[in-house]
Amino acid sequence: MTAASEVFQFATEGRRIAYRDTGGGPPLVLLHGGFLDHRMWDDQIPALAAEYRVIAPDARGHGESSNANGPFRPTDDVADLLRGLDTGPAILVGLSMGAATAVDTALEHPDLVRAVVASGAGTSEPEFTSPWTVGVNTAWTKALAAGDIDGWLDAFTLFAPGPHRPLDAVDPGVVRRLRAMCDHTVRKHTTGEPPLITPVADTWARASRIRVPVLALNGSLDADDHLAMSARLIAAVPHGRTALIDAAAHYPNMERPAEFTAALTDFLRTL
């Protein structure tokens, strides 16, 4: 396989998906959060590649992947990448947007999924009701619409500490990594660009059909909305379990990489 630092390109049907592919063994796919890219998994890839073939793509419109030129579904990009690499079923590990994509893939392409690990999300139909989450979402949406990238970054990175801590409680190196990835992705787009993601329908209603093992692996300090959606997912699936990473919020794999990797590895050993 390849060195962990090498990035490949999967090109088909007018799209270009960047991905890392390293290690050997059962396939394991790492799906990043919204506005981030595969680099958010830098702490996990070397450890996991000792036992698994680790595939870490950039979602369409993120990182080094091409922007969308028409309606698309992220789950179909994941499925096409796995089929193009002639691999699967795979363990899908996703965070936030990536977790939602992992759940979508278990629903839409079940033949390609061996297990799901979802962090900081439920399905791709989120429900935000808490004042803190609604306030942060409103602030970054307003800044983005105004073309205020710095203001948007300031608002968006509040998900790093979550509602229970100030930003300076998070390792400054983690915050810098988040801002760098987000800045790179957001500058690929233009103000007023239309949304092109086609939603997957009835995900909550169909969640009970997911027959593979599902682990919700969350930061204990994440926002109430994220934790509630995660709990709802685990209650819906037949084979679900939950684990918490203490002293971390929405990005536990970056804040507490050793603890996150250990909890993930414990789950993988049960498969």
Backbone as a ProteinNet text record, in pm:
[ID]
protein_1_A
[PRIMARY]
MTAASEVFQFATEGRRIAYRDTGGGPPLVLLHGGFLDHRMWDDQIPALAAEYRVIAPDARGHGESSNANGPFRPTDDVADLLRGLDTGPAILVGLSMGAATAVDTALEHPDLVRAVVASGAGTSEPEFTSPWTVGVNTAWTKALAAGDIDGWLDAFTLFAPGPHRPLDAVDPGVVRRLRAMCDHTVRKHTTGEPPLITPVADTWARASRIRVPVLALNGSLDADDHLAMSARLIAAVPHGRTALIDAAAHYPNMERPAEFTAALTDFLRTL
[TERTIARY]
82.9	0	87.8	25.8	93.2	141.8	230.5	270.7	154.2	147.5	33.8	21.3	131.9	128	82.4	71.9	41.3	-108.3	-146.5	-287.2	-311.9	-414	-450.3	-575	-605	-723.6	-805.8	-934.9	-1028.9	-1117.5	-1106.3	-1179	-1277	-1401.5	-1504.2	-1625	-1687.9	-1813	-1804.5	-1697.4	-1685.3	-1652.2	-1610.6	-1573.2	-1435	-1371.9	-1238.9	-1237.2	-1222	-1221.3	-1078.4	-1025	-892.7	-905.5	-807.7	-813.4	-674.6	-658.1	-539.5	-574.4	-479.6	-501.9	-373.7	-378.5	-257	-289.1	-189.7	-207.8	-259	-284.1	-335.1	-428.8	-518.4	-615.3	-755.8	-852.2	-991.2	-1003.3	-1088.1	-1100.1	-1173.1	-1119	-1175.6	-1172.3	-1287.3	-1299.2	-1322.7	-1243.4	-1255.4	-1319	-1432.7	-1510.6	-1510.6	-1457	-1435.1	-1562.9	-1554.2	-1665.1	-1677.2	-1789	-1814.8	-1710	-1667.9	-1568.5	-1426.4	-1409.7	-1276.5	-1228.7	-1128.2	-1083	-1016.3	-956.5	-905.6	-794.2	-736.2	-627.3	-674	-804.2	-852.1	-825.7	-796.9	-769.8	-620.4	-534.5	-389.9	-341.3	-407	-363.4	-407.2	-514.3	-566.2	-506	-475.7	-436.2	-315.2	-205.3	-90	-121.4	-197.8	-228.8	-319.8	-420.2	-515.7	-455.8	-362.5	-303.9	-218.1	-189.2	-113.5	-195.9	-330.1	-416.7	-520.2	-542.5	-650.1	-599.2	-670.1	-649.8	-732.4	-666.6	-733.6	-749.4	-872.8	-906	-971.1	-910.1	-958.6	-980.4	-1104	-1130.1	-1164.6	-1147	-1204	-1339.4	-1443.3	-1575.9	-1577	-1670.3	-1682.7	-1696.7	-1619.7	-1623.1	-1536.6	-1462.5	-1378.7	-1234.2	-1140.2	-1000.7	-951.9	-895.3	-839.6	-935.2	-1055.7	-1153.1	-1215.5	-1268.2	-1329.5	-1461.5	-1502.2	-1633.7	-1740.2	-1860.9	-1971.8	-2010.6	-2049.5	-2099.2	-2245.8	-2311	-2451.3	-2494.3	-2620.9	-2668.4	-2596.6	-2569.7	-2500.5	-2534.9	-2504.5	-2520.8	-2385.2	-2335.8	-2205.6	-2198.9	-2308.5	-2306.4	-2273.3	-2318.7	-2289.4	-2142.7	-2082.6	-1939	-1859	-1898.2	-1829.2	-1845.7	-1968	-1993.2	-1914.2	-1912	-1839.2	-1689	-1637.2	-1494.8	-1462.2	-1542.9	-1516.8	-1526.2	-1626.6	-1638.9	-1524.5	-1484.7	-1373.5	-1242.5	-1228	-1108.6	-1125.1	-1239.8	-1269.3	-1251.2	-1313.3	-1303.7	-1437.3	-1450.5	-1573.3	-1621.7	-1711.8	-1770.4	-1665.6	-1685.6	-1588.1	-1650.1	-1563.7	-1604	-1599.7	-1710	-1717	-1710.9	-1612.7	-1595.7	-1612.9	-1714.4	-1740.2	-1763.5	-1732.5	-1755.4	-1842	-1948.7	-2038.8	-2095.2	-2064.9	-2111.6	-2069.3	-1947.7	-1899.2	-1976.3	-2019.8	-2102.2	-2235.5	-2295.3	-2421.4	-2406.1	-2294.5	-2268.9	-2251.8	-2186.2	-2170.2	-2304.3	-2393.9	-2527.7	-2605.2	-2596.9	-2661.8	-2614	-2485	-2428.8	-2477.7	-2491.5	-2547	-2691.1	-2763	-2901.1	-2909.7	-2827.9	-2839.2	-2752.4	-2642.4	-2548.8	-2507.6	-2602.6	-2570.6	-2470.2	-2458.5	-2362.5	-2218.1	-2197.3	-2062.1	-2021.1	-2110.2	-2085.9	-2081.3	-1972.7	-1955.4	-1992.1	-1967.7	-2000.1	-1992.1	-2054.2	-2055.6	-2011.8	-1922.5	-1888.2	-1924.6	-2017	-2068.7	-2035.3	-1968.1	-1928.8	-1994.3	-2067	-2122.2	-2236.1	-2311.1	-2424.5	-2517.3	-2635.3	-2728.3	-2740.1	-2830.5	-2841.4	-2817.9	-2840	-2821	-2940.7	-3034.2	-3146.7	-3134.6	-3044.9	-3019.1	-3134.9	-3144	-3243.4	-3172.6	-3165.5	-3098	-3202.3	-3209	-3310	-3252.3	-3134.8	-3081.2	-3035.7	-3055.7	-3017.8	-2871.8	-2781.6	-2639.5	-2612.5	-2660.4	-2634.1	-2699.8	-2823.4	-2892.7	-2818	-2768.6	-2695.5	-2566.5	-2490	-2365.4	-2394.6	-2492.3	-2527.3	-2571.1	-2648.4	-2694.4	-2577	-2484	-2369.6	-2280.8	-2249.6	-2158.2	-2228.7	-2358.1	-2432.1	-2438.8	-2463	-2468.2	-2333.5	-2225.5	-2092.3	-2056.1	-2090.9	-2059.4	-2134.1	-2260.8	-2340.3	-2285.1	-2221.4	-2162.8	-2021.6	-1968.5	-1832.5	-1727	-1765.1	-1672.8	-1610.7	-1500.6	-1440.7	-1385.5	-1319.6	-1265.1	-1375.7	-1484	-1596.6	-1660.8	-1669	-1724	-1636.2	-1504.2	-1412.5	-1424.5	-1437.9	-1452	-1576.1	-1686.7	-1811.4	-1803.1	-1753.7	-1752.7	-1665.4	-1551.9	-1460.9	-1512.1	-1626.6	-1686.3	-1734.3	-1752.1	-1787.7	-1672.5	-1550.7	-1436.3	-1448.2	-1473.3	-1492	-1630.2	-1730.6	-1867	-1926	-2045.2	-2116	-2069.7	-1982.5	-1950.1	-1812.5	-1735.4	-1599.7	-1571.2	-1474.4	-1427.5	-1333.8	-1311.6	-1225.9	-1084	-1036.3	-897.3	-876.9	-984.8	-969.4	-925.5	-932.9	-892.1	-747.4	-671.9	-533.3	-526.2	-446.4	-437.4	-397.1	-319	-281.1	-400.5	-495.9	-618.7	-698.5	-710.1	-785.8	-720.2	-588.6	-518.1	-543.3	-539	-565	-706.6	-804.5	-942.7	-957.4	-900.8	-913	-844.7	-728.9	-657.6	-737.4	-795.3	-874.9	-999.6	-1068.2	-1190.5	-1161.5	-1053.9	-1017.9	-989.5	-918.7	-887.2	-1014	-1108.5	-1231	-1320.5	-1340.5	-1436.7	-1390.2	-1259.1	-1209	-1221.7	-1261.7	-1290.6	-1426.2	-1506	-1643.5	-1666	-1781.9	-1817.4	-1940.6	-1950.4	-2066.8	-2192.6	-2296.3	-2420.2	-2425.2	-2320.8	-2320	-2438.3	-2515.7	-2635.1	-2597.7	-2677.9	-2652.9	-2682.2	-2589.8	-2603.4	-2618.9	-2606.4	-2622.7	-2769.7	-2797.2	-2932.5	-2950.1	-3046.7	-3060.5	-3110.6	-3070.3	-3123.8	-3251.8	-3357.2	-3489.1	-3514.1	-3592.5	-3649.2	-3542.4	-3432.3	-3324.7	-3364.8	-3433.7	-3474.6	-3576	-3666.4	-3769.5	-3709.7	-3597.9	-3538.2	-3420.9	-3383.4	-3262.7	-3269.1	-3386.9	-3398.6	-3360.6	-3348.9	-3311.1	-3160.1	-3083.8	-2938.6	-2905.3	-2857.2	-2834.9	-2691.5	-2600.6	-2460.7	-2439.9	-2333.2	-2303.8	-2278.5	-2330.8	-2314.4	-2262.3	-2153.8	-2100.6	-2115.1	-2174.8	-2174	-2057.7	-1959.1	-1836.7	-1824.6	-1868.8	-1884.3	-1795	-1769.1	-1707.4	-1811.3	-1775.8	-1874	-1918.7	-1840.4	-1872.2	-1934.2	-1975	-2039	-2173	-2226.4	-2354.4	-2467.4	-2567.6	-2680	-2747.9	-2761.3	-2827.3	-2752.3	-2620.6	-2541.6	-2552.4	-2544.6	-2554.2	-2693.3	-2796.1	-2933	-2957	-2905.9	-2923.9	-2847.3	-2730.7	-2653.4	-2727.7	-2784.1	-2859.6	-2982.1	-3046	-3162.6	-3123.9	-3009.4	-2962.4	-2939.6	-2871.1	-2839.4	-2966.4	-3065	-3191.5	-3267	-3241.6	-3317.2	-3259.9	-3126.9	-3065.5	-3067.4	-3071	-3075.5	-2947.5	-2832.1	-2703.9	-2620.1	-2666.4	-2598	-2540.3	-2433.8	-2373.1	-2311.3	-2280.7	-2230	-2102.4	-2009.5	-1890	-1863.5	-1811.8	-1784.5	-1635.8	-1587.1	-1450.5	-1457.4	-1404.8	-1410.9	-1325.3	-1366.4	-1289.7	-1269.4	-1369.6	-1364.9	-1505.8	-1514.9	-1645.5	-1669.5	-1685.5	-1730.8	-1622	-1495.1	-1384.3	-1298.1	-1355.7	-1280.3	-1158.3	-1161	-1045.1	-924.6	-949.6	-840.8	-801.5	-899.6	-870.4	-806.1	-858.5	-810.3	-781.8	-679.4	-657.1	-627.5	-549.1	-515.4	-640	-720.9	-841.6	-942.1	-956.6	-1049.7	-1006.5	-878.3	-828.7	-843.2	-819.7	-833.5	-978.2	-1073	-1213.9	-1259.2	-1210.8	-1243.1	-1185.5	-1061.1	-996.2	-1067	-1111.4	-1185.8	-1311.3	-1380.6	-1500.3	-1465.5	-1361.4	-1323.6	-1290.3	-1234.4	-1197.9	-1319.7	-1436.5	-1557.8	-1623.2	-1576.1	-1642.2	-1601.1
-119.3	0	126.3	239.7	366.4	423.2	519.5	593.1	676.8	697.6	768.2	910.6	970.4	1109.6	1126.4	1017.9	1029	1041.7	1133.9	1157	1116.7	1033.5	986.7	1059.5	1043.4	1103.1	994.6	989.8	900.5	987	969.7	1055.9	973.6	1018.8	954.7	1046	1044.6	1116.8	1264.3	1330.4	1472.8	1512.4	1419.6	1452.4	1397.4	1455.3	1411.5	1404.4	1283.9	1263.6	1234.7	1320.1	1298.5	1205.2	1117.7	1025.5	974.7	937.4	865.2	718.1	634.2	489.7	425.1	372.1	318.9	200.7	116	0.8	-119.5	-226.8	-348.8	-418.3	-499.3	-568.5	-528.1	-549.7	-513.3	-363.5	-324.4	-181.2	-103	13.7	104.7	244.7	309	438.8	546.2	652.9	765.1	882.8	928.8	1034.4	1158.7	1268.1	1389.1	1470.9	1569.3	1659.5	1768.2	1839.7	1946.3	2055.5	2104.4	2208.9	2164.5	2044.1	1992.5	1907.3	1826.1	1732.8	1614.6	1526	1401.2	1421.9	1540.1	1565.1	1565.3	1576.6	1571.5	1435.2	1335	1199.9	1169.5	1270.3	1246.4	1167.2	1183.7	1111	965.4	934.9	798.7	713.1	773.2	693.8	604.3	653.9	564.2	447.8	474.3	367.1	262.5	305.4	211.6	135.2	198.4	134.5	14	-5.5	-124	-251.1	-237.2	-354.8	-346.4	-227.1	-207.9	-135.8	-154.2	-68.7	57.2	166.5	290.4	379	411.5	497.2	623.3	738.8	864.9	965.7	976.8	1068.2	1208.8	1303.6	1437.3	1437.1	1477.9	1485.9	1586.4	1568.8	1663.2	1805.8	1897.1	2036.1	2066.1	1967.9	1983.6	1945.4	2001.7	1962.1	1970.1	1858.4	1854.7	1792.8	1758.3	1705.7	1819.4	1786.3	1887.6	1934.8	2055.5	2104.8	2033.9	2034.9	1974.9	2064.1	2000.4	2075.5	2044.7	1982	1948.3	1875.3	1843.7	1773.7	1640.8	1608.6	1483.6	1443	1316.7	1266.1	1216.9	1265.8	1219.4	1068.6	1004.9	860.2	788.6	843.9	780.5	796.3	909.1	925.9	822.1	797.7	696.3	558.6	527.2	396.6	380.3	483.4	473.8	460.5	528.1	516	373.3	315.8	179.6	80	98.2	7.3	29.1	154.5	181.6	123.2	115	53.9	-95.8	-147	-291	-340.8	-269.5	-309.2	-292.5	-357.6	-356.4	-498.1	-519.8	-416.5	-358.4	-231.3	-157.1	-110.6	-88.8	-21.2	128.2	197.2	340.9	414.6	502.7	583.8	729.4	795	932.5	1024.5	1152.5	1254	1364.5	1399.6	1507	1479.5	1563.3	1536.6	1397.6	1357.9	1225.7	1114.3	1135.2	1035	1020.4	1132.5	1127.7	1054.2	1077.4	1007.2	857.9	821.4	679.3	612.6	679.2	624	616.4	720.4	716.8	598.2	571.4	462.6	327.9	313.5	189.4	168.8	279.2	269.3	249.9	321.7	324.1	219	181.1	85	-18.1	-91.2	-180.7	-289.2	-325.3	-429.5	-383.8	-253.7	-200.1	-171.1	-196.5	-153.7	-273.3	-281.1	-387.4	-339.6	-212.6	-153.6	-2.1	69.2	214.7	267.2	366	442.3	587.4	641.1	776.2	864.5	975.3	1068.5	1203.8	1253.4	1388.1	1405.1	1299.6	1311.7	1192.8	1204.8	1093.6	1045.2	1106.3	1077.3	1207.3	1204.3	1324.4	1417.7	1392.6	1484.6	1540.5	1637.2	1687.4	1772.2	1775.5	1857	1940.4	2072	2162.3	2249	2236.6	2310.6	2386.2	2347.5	2414.7	2555.4	2652.2	2790.8	2805.7	2730.8	2744.7	2701.5	2583.6	2533.9	2623.2	2661.9	2749.6	2882	2934.4	3061.2	3051.5	2944.9	2927.3	2906.9	2823.9	2802	2931.5	3012.8	3140.3	3234.2	3237.7	3329.2	3292.2	3162.8	3129	3135.8	3108.5	3120.9	3266.7	3355.8	3499.1	3549.9	3510	3554.2	3499.8	3374.7	3313.6	3382.9	3415.7	3484	3622.6	3684	3816.7	3811.2	3692.2	3678.6	3709.3	3709	3737	3605.2	3567	3436.4	3430.5	3536.3	3534.5	3524.5	3599.4	3591.5	3454.8	3395.7	3260.8	3160.8	3171.2	3081.2	3095.4	3219.3	3242.6	3172.3	3182	3119.5	2968	2920	2775.9	2702.1	2759.7	2690.1	2685.9	2749.6	2735.4	2592.7	2514.6	2374.3	2297	2348.9	2279.3	2272.8	2383.2	2372.1	2324.4	2350.5	2317	2421.8	2397.3	2499	2512.4	2424.4	2419.3	2474.7	2520.3	2568.8	2687.7	2771.2	2875.3	2813.9	2885.8	2834.7	2810.4	2892.9	2876.1	2754.5	2679.9	2553.4	2441.1	2465.7	2366.6	2393	2287.6	2299	2392.2	2498.7	2591.3	2522.2	2414.3	2342.3	2278.6	2229.4	2172.7	2281.6	2396.9	2507.1	2552.9	2561.5	2602.2	2501.7	2373.3	2271.4	2284.6	2303.9	2319.6	2441.4	2553.1	2675.9	2661.5	2595.4	2580.5	2496.1	2385	2301	2373.2	2440.1	2512.1	2625.6	2699.2	2810.1	2759.1	2647.6	2590.7	2551.7	2488.7	2444.4	2561.3	2655.2	2761.7	2849.2	2862.9	2947	2878.5	2751.7	2684.6	2725.1	2796.4	2824.7	2974.8	3010.5	3150.9	3184.5	3312.1	3357.5	3341.2	3286.1	3267.4	3141.8	3058.2	2932.7	2846.2	2793.2	2716.5	2583.7	2536.7	2404.1	2295.8	2201.2	2098.3	1958	1945	1812.7	1773.1	1657.8	1602.2	1519.4	1552.5	1478.3	1335.9	1250	1114.1	1119.2	1060.6	1076	973.1	1014.5	925	846.4	912.5	840.1	795.8	881	842.1	729.3	737.5	633.9	499.3	502.1	377.7	328.8	403.9	369.2	228.9	181.9	48.5	-61.7	-29.3	-127.8	-149.8	-67.8	-84.1	-204.9	-310.3	-435.9	-456.3	-370.4	-386.5	-321.1	-357.8	-291.7	-142.4	-63.8	81.4	127.6	203.4	264.1	415.2	476.7	621.9	657.8	725.3	757.3	909	965.9	1110.1	1170.8	1300.6	1377.1	1409.7	1391.7	1412.5	1557.4	1651.5	1793.4	1848.3	1761.1	1806.3	1872.6	1942.9	2011.9	1912.3	1956.1	1868.9	1814.2	1895.8	1849.2	1732.7	1743.6	1636.3	1507.6	1520.4	1402	1340.5	1424.3	1372.6	1297.7	1350.7	1281.8	1150	1150.4	1027.7	921.6	963.5	869.3	817.6	903.1	860.9	755.6	773.6	675.3	539.8	540.3	413.5	344.8	423.2	363.7	301.2	351.5	305	179.3	163.5	51.1	-73.7	-192.1	-315.2	-345.6	-303.2	-341	-216.1	-134.3	-9.4	-4	71.2	93.7	232.8	282	418.1	417.8	505.5	529.6	679.3	728.9	870.9	894.7	1002.8	1048.7	1169.4	1156.5	1265.4	1383.7	1501.5	1625.1	1656.7	1624.8	1656.9	1692.6	1772.2	1813.7	1752.9	1836.2	1786.6	1716.2	1738.3	1676.4	1591.8	1487.2	1408.5	1339.9	1307.5	1240.9	1333.7	1465.7	1562.3	1610	1626.4	1671.7	1563.1	1442.3	1330.9	1212.9	1226.3	1124.7	986.3	975.6	843.3	775.3	850.5	793	755.4	840.8	811.6	686.4	679.1	563.4	436.1	443.7	326	278.5	370.8	331.5	276.3	335.7	284.9	146	126.3	-3.6	-111.1	-76.4	-171.5	-220	-126.9	-163.2	-249.8	-212.8	-287.9	-432.2	-454.2	-590	-678.4	-617.7	-696.4	-742.1	-693.5	-723.2	-861.3
0	0	0	25.6	8	140.5	130.8	249.8	298.1	430.4	488.8	436.6	390.2	347.6	203.6	128.4	-13.8	-36.1	-122.5	-154.1	-298.6	-320.6	-452.9	-502.1	-627.8	-686.9	-755.2	-720.2	-786.5	-874.1	-1005.2	-1098.2	-1180	-1182.8	-1263.7	-1273.8	-1388	-1411.4	-1370.3	-1410.9	-1386.9	-1244.7	-1162.2	-1024.5	-996	-896.7	-856.1	-703.7	-650.7	-505.9	-461.6	-374.7	-317.5	-197.8	-180.9	-67.8	-33.2	91.4	135.7	147.4	119.6	118.5	168.6	289.3	348.8	439.4	461.8	547.7	471.9	544.4	485.4	581.9	528.1	610.9	574.7	663.6	635	607.3	512.7	480.3	588.5	618.7	717.7	658.2	650.6	585	690.2	686.1	778.1	705.1	754	689.4	778.2	726.2	805.6	823.7	912.6	938.6	833.2	838.6	743.5	748.3	630.7	609.5	643.7	693.8	722.8	605.6	626.9	524.5	593.6	515.1	572	674.3	678	772.6	918	939.8	1077.4	1141.6	1058.2	1106.6	1115.7	1109.8	1108.3	1229.5	1343.4	1462.7	1460.5	1386	1384.5	1272.9	1159.6	1042.4	1069.8	1125.7	1146.2	1239.5	1345.4	1440.9	1378.2	1304.7	1245.9	1128.4	1056.3	938	973	1100.2	1140.6	1124.5	1127.7	1118.8	1007.1	952.3	855.7	731.1	623.1	506.6	530.4	557.9	595.6	472.2	441.3	328.3	384.8	358.1	414.8	302.7	251.7	140.6	187.1	95.9	111	42.1	113.1	52.8	-61.1	-151.7	-264.2	-210.9	-268	-224.9	-103.9	-56.1	62.3	27.8	102.8	89.2	-54	-101.1	-236	-338.2	-298.2	-394	-473	-590.3	-675.2	-617	-654.7	-618.1	-701	-650.6	-725	-842	-951.5	-1067.6	-1094.7	-997.4	-1007.4	-882.7	-869.5	-749.8	-729.6	-603.2	-572	-429.8	-396.6	-260.8	-212.3	-98.8	-48.5	-30.6	7.9	24.1	-105.8	-217.6	-346	-383	-343.4	-367.3	-289	-163.4	-83.5	-146.7	-188.2	-249.1	-378.3	-460.9	-587.5	-563.9	-462.1	-431.4	-388.4	-300.5	-255.7	-370.9	-455.7	-570.4	-668.7	-685.4	-774.9	-726	-593.7	-535.3	-516.3	-558.3	-549.4	-407.5	-313.4	-173	-103.6	8.9	86.9	107.4	204	290	385.3	417.7	496.6	627.3	723.8	847.2	818.5	842.5	818.6	951.4	965.1	1085.2	1043.4	1095.7	1054.5	1171.5	1150.1	1251.7	1193.1	1263.7	1223.9	1084.1	985.7	849.8	803.9	837.4	798.4	864.8	989.3	1056.7	986.7	947.3	875	742.2	674.2	548.6	572.3	681.6	713.9	735.6	808.6	832.3	701.4	619.4	487.7	406.1	411.1	331.5	382	513.6	568	521.6	497.6	450.1	299.4	224.6	78.9	9.4	72.2	12.1	116.8	172.9	285.8	252.3	125.5	87.8	105.8	118.1	129.5	273.3	369.8	507.1	600.9	675.8	776	916.5	945.4	1074.9	1059.2	1154.6	1151.8	1288.2	1285.6	1405.2	1376.8	1455.1	1431.5	1550.8	1523.9	1629.9	1605.4	1703.6	1695.6	1599	1571.2	1478.5	1496	1436.2	1429.3	1287	1211.2	1068.7	991.9	861.4	779.6	782.2	873.6	895.3	1037.1	1056.8	1192.6	1244.8	1375	1442.7	1548.5	1525.2	1617.6	1687.3	1818.4	1894.8	2013.6	2063.7	2182.4	2146.7	2237.2	2206.6	2167.9	2231.9	2199.5	2056.2	2016	1881.2	1776.8	1801.1	1705.6	1692.5	1803.9	1799.5	1720.6	1741.6	1667.1	1518.2	1486.7	1346	1279.1	1349.8	1294.2	1269.8	1364.8	1352.8	1235.5	1220.5	1110.8	975.9	972.2	846.2	801.3	896.4	864.3	814.6	882.7	841.2	704.2	678.6	549.6	437.1	461.6	359.4	328.2	427	408	352.1	332.8	283	387	513.8	624.9	669.8	605.5	634	775.3	820.5	955.6	1059.4	1038.3	1130.3	1128.8	1009.2	999.2	1072.4	1055.1	1124.3	1276	1323.2	1466.4	1520.2	1446.7	1491	1479.2	1366.4	1342.1	1442.8	1478.4	1569.4	1712.6	1741.2	1873.8	1898.7	1791.5	1811.7	1876.9	1867.7	1928.3	2080.7	2150.6	2295.6	2333.5	2246.6	2281.6	2374.6	2426.1	2505	2649	2695	2837.4	2871.9	2771.6	2795.9	2706.3	2743.6	2651.2	2547.7	2439.3	2332.3	2380.7	2473	2516.4	2605.6	2633	2703.9	2611.4	2481.6	2381.7	2342.2	2321.3	2275.9	2154.5	2160.2	2047	1916.6	1926.7	1805.7	1737.3	1815.3	1758	1688.8	1753	1693.4	1563.5	1562.1	1440	1327.6	1358.2	1255.8	1200.4	1289.2	1244.7	1154.1	1195.5	1116.5	981.8	978.1	851.3	752.4	800.3	710.6	664.2	756.6	720.2	623.1	648.2	560.6	419.2	409.7	278.6	203.6	275.1	209.1	171	261.7	234	118.2	98.9	-10.1	-146.9	-146.9	-274	-330.9	-250.3	-287.5	-300.4	-351.8	-369.9	-287.1	-247.5	-173.1	-258.9	-200.9	-274.3	-358.9	-348.2	-423.5	-380.2	-473.4	-435	-370.7	-276.7	-218.9	-322	-334.5	-437	-379.5	-247.5	-187.2	-189.7	-245.2	-245.3	-119.2	-34.9	90.7	69.8	158.8	163.5	246.8	197.3	259.1	368.2	467.4	569.2	645.3	678.1	745.1	885.7	958.8	1093.2	1088.6	995.1	984.8	945.8	874.4	824.2	908.7	1011.9	1087.7	1146.1	1182	1241	1143.6	1015.7	914.7	908.3	978.9	979.5	1066.8	1006	1077.7	1124	1078.8	1119.4	1256.1	1326.6	1454.6	1436.6	1530.2	1527.7	1663.4	1661.9	1783.2	1773.3	1874.6	1887.9	1980.2	1926.1	1999.9	2007.8	2119.6	2130.2	2236.1	2220.4	2326.5	2432.5	2558.4	2665.6	2677.3	2623.3	2633.1	2505.6	2414.8	2291.8	2323.8	2226.4	2244.9	2268.7	2343.9	2376.9	2252.1	2149.1	2026.2	1964.4	1955.9	1895.6	1977.5	2108.4	2193.1	2187.3	2178.4	2171.3	2040.9	1929.4	1801.9	1799.7	1861	1868.8	1950	2063.6	2146.9	2072.7	1996	1918.6	1815.2	1751.9	1654.2	1720.6	1833.3	1899.7	1948.9	1990.1	2032.7	1915.9	1794.3	1678	1614.8	1619.9	1549.1	1636.8	1576.7	1656.2	1733.4	1678.9	1738.5	1764.5	1858.5	1887.5	2026.5	2040.7	2171	2172.2	2291.1	2307	2390	2353.5	2434.6	2436.3	2547.2	2563.1	2584.3	2525.5	2547.4	2640	2760.7	2857.5	2813.5	2859.4	2839	2691	2608.5	2465.7	2421.1	2316.8	2266.3	2127.9	2024.5	1894.8	1815.3	1852.3	1779	1874.5	1931.7	2030.1	1971.6	1842.8	1782.4	1774.8	1772.9	1768.6	1908.2	1996.2	2132.1	2217.7	2204.8	2285.8	2192.9	2107	2004.3	2059.5	2165.1	2219	2274.6	2348.7	2407.1	2299.3	2198.4	2089.6	2014.7	1980.2	1905.1	1986.9	2117.6	2202.1	2207	2222.5	2225.1	2091.3	1983.6	1850.6	1830.9	1870.5	1854.6	1936	2057.1	2138.6	2066.1	2002.7	1926.8	1805.9	1735.2	1614.9	1649.3	1765.6	1805.1	1833.5	1850.1	1873.5	1744.4	1631.7	1503.8	1453.3
[MASK]
+++++++++++++++++++++++++++++++++++++++++++++++++++++++++++++++++++++++++++++++++++++++++++++++++++++++++++++++++++++++++++++++++++++++++++++++++++++++++++++++++++++++++++++++++++++++++++++++++++++++++++++++++++++++++++++++++++++++++++++++++++++++++++++++++++++++++++++++

